[in-house]
Amino acid sequence: MQLVNSFLAWLNRDEEGQGLAEYALILALIAIVAIIALIFLGGQVSKILSTVGNSV
């Protein structure tokens, strides 16, 4: 139990870069969601853009 408490105390003492790390994790999550959306919806989006391009 002492080892866990020591580890948690070590994590809490360095809070300077914590905000940047959180922003990086959020950005990575958004990128993953966007990639997954493009994989599943890529064909439909391509068809719509092709239709719009042909009508112009």
N, C-alpha and C positions, 0 to 999 in steps of 0.2 A: 504494500500500500504506500510505503514511503517513496518508492520509485515512481509511482504514478503521480503523487503529489509534487515531487521534484520536477518531473517532466512538465506538468501543468504550470508550475511556477516559472519554469524556463520559457514556456510559450508566452506567458503573460507579460514578461519583462520587456520584450522587444515589440513595441506596438507602432514603431515609426513606419515601417513598410507594410503594415497590415492593410491599410486602405487601398494601396496600389495592388496588392495581391487579390483583394476582393473584387476590384474592378476588372482585373485580368481574368478571374474566374467567371464573372458575369459575361464578359466579352467572348470568352471561349464557349460558354453555353449558348449564347446567341448565334455564334458561328455554326455550332453543331446543329442547332434547330434549323437554320437557314439551309444548310447543306442537305439535311434530311428532307426538308420541304421541296427543294429543287429536284431531288432524286425521285420523289413520288409524284410531283406535279409538273415535272419538266416537259413531258410530252404535251400536256394540255396547254401549258404556257407557250410552247413553241408553235402549236397549231393556231392559237389565238393571235400571236404576233405575225405569223405568216398570213393569216386572213386579213389583218389590218394592213400589212405591207402591200398585199395584192390589191386591196381596194383603193389605196392611195396611188 
